Amino acid sequence: MTTPIQNPQAPIGDLRDDKICTADILEVAKLSRLAVDEETAQNFAEDIDKILAMMHTLSSVDTEGLTPLANVHEAAQELRADIPNPNIDRELNQSIAPAVEQGLYLVPQVIE
């Protein structure tokens, strides 16, 4: 069993040697009043250890000079011009489409 984390406010880099064990998961589950069996707790512990290892790996990446994003949607991908492509074989594409009517592609209704 691991020792409890002394400082929950410590930076992630300071936690790289700590491992989450099954007992930690079971304790948190108990405090949260969640029913978690031993096998599930073991799986959670392994998954969390993998996540923490990845966070440690990411923390070692040199980010000097990079502007942080407040939201991933701030990073917009540049769109190409919407120009018709004469090289597209419409008849071939429609021959393999699941449903076509009068030269149009039919799609299932998704909004009622």
C-alpha positions as CSV (number, residue, x, y, z in Angstrom):
1,M,0.0,0.0,0.0
2,T,1.2,3.5,-0.8
3,T,1.5,6.3,1.7
4,P,-1.1,9.0,1.5
5,I,-0.3,12.0,-0.5
6,Q,0.9,14.6,2.1
7,N,0.2,17.7,0.0
8,P,-2.7,17.5,-2.4
9,Q,-1.8,20.9,-3.8
10,A,1.7,19.7,-4.9
11,P,2.5,20.0,-8.6
12,I,2.1,16.9,-10.7
13,G,5.8,16.6,-11.2
14,D,6.2,16.1,-7.4
15,L,3.9,13.0,-7.5
16,R,5.8,11.0,-10.2
17,D,7.0,8.5,-7.7
18,D,3.6,7.9,-6.0
19,K,1.6,5.0,-7.2
20,I,-2.2,4.6,-6.8
21,C,-3.0,1.2,-5.3
22,T,-6.2,-0.8,-5.0
23,A,-6.5,0.3,-1.3
24,D,-6.4,3.9,-2.4
25,I,-9.3,3.3,-4.8
26,L,-11.3,1.4,-2.3
27,E,-10.8,4.1,0.3
28,V,-12.0,6.8,-2.1
29,A,-14.9,4.6,-3.1
30,K,-15.9,4.1,0.5
31,L,-15.7,7.9,1.2
32,S,-17.8,8.5,-1.9
33,R,-20.2,5.8,-0.9
34,L,-19.6,3.9,-4.1
35,A,-19.7,0.1,-4.3
36,V,-16.5,-0.9,-6.0
37,D,-15.2,-4.5,-5.9
38,E,-11.5,-5.5,-5.6
39,E,-11.1,-6.3,-9.3
40,T,-12.6,-3.0,-10.4
41,A,-10.5,-1.1,-7.9
42,Q,-7.4,-2.9,-9.3
43,N,-8.3,-1.9,-12.8
44,F,-8.9,1.7,-11.8
45,A,-5.6,1.8,-10.0
46,E,-3.8,0.6,-13.1
47,D,-5.6,3.0,-15.4
48,I,-4.9,6.0,-13.1
49,D,-1.2,5.0,-12.9
50,K,-1.0,5.0,-16.7
51,I,-2.7,8.4,-16.8
52,L,-0.3,9.8,-14.2
53,A,2.7,8.4,-16.1
54,M,1.5,10.1,-19.2
55,M,1.0,13.4,-17.3
56,H,4.6,13.0,-16.1
57,T,5.8,12.5,-19.7
58,L,3.8,15.5,-20.8
59,S,5.3,17.6,-18.1
60,S,8.8,17.0,-19.4
61,V,7.9,18.4,-22.8
62,D,9.6,21.8,-23.5
63,T,6.7,24.3,-23.9
64,E,8.9,27.4,-23.8
65,G,7.5,30.0,-26.2
66,L,4.1,28.3,-26.6
67,T,1.0,30.3,-25.8
68,P,-1.4,28.2,-23.7
69,L,-5.0,27.7,-24.9
70,A,-7.9,28.4,-22.6
71,N,-10.0,26.2,-24.8
72,V,-9.1,23.7,-27.5
73,H,-11.6,25.4,-29.9
74,E,-9.3,28.4,-30.0
75,A,-6.9,26.4,-32.3
76,A,-8.9,26.6,-35.5
77,Q,-7.7,24.6,-38.5
78,E,-7.5,26.6,-41.7
79,L,-10.1,25.4,-44.2
80,R,-9.4,24.9,-47.8
81,A,-11.4,26.8,-50.5
82,D,-14.7,25.3,-51.3
83,I,-14.1,24.7,-55.0
84,P,-15.8,22.0,-57.1
85,N,-13.5,19.2,-58.1
86,P,-14.1,18.1,-61.7
87,N,-12.2,14.9,-61.2
88,I,-14.8,13.4,-58.9
89,D,-16.8,10.6,-60.7
90,R,-20.4,11.3,-59.6
91,E,-21.8,8.2,-61.3
92,L,-19.2,5.9,-59.6
93,N,-19.9,7.4,-56.2
94,Q,-23.7,7.2,-56.6
95,S,-23.4,3.6,-57.8
96,I,-21.9,2.6,-54.4
97,A,-24.1,4.9,-52.2
98,P,-26.7,3.1,-50.1
99,A,-29.5,5.2,-51.3
100,V,-29.8,7.7,-54.3
101,E,-32.8,9.4,-55.8
102,Q,-32.8,11.7,-58.8
103,G,-29.1,12.2,-58.5
104,L,-29.2,13.1,-54.8
105,Y,-27.8,11.1,-51.9
106,L,-30.5,10.0,-49.4
107,V,-29.5,9.9,-45.8
108,P,-31.5,8.7,-42.7
109,Q,-33.5,11.3,-40.9
110,V,-31.8,12.2,-37.7
111,I,-34.0,15.0,-36.4
112,E,-37.7,14.3,-35.8
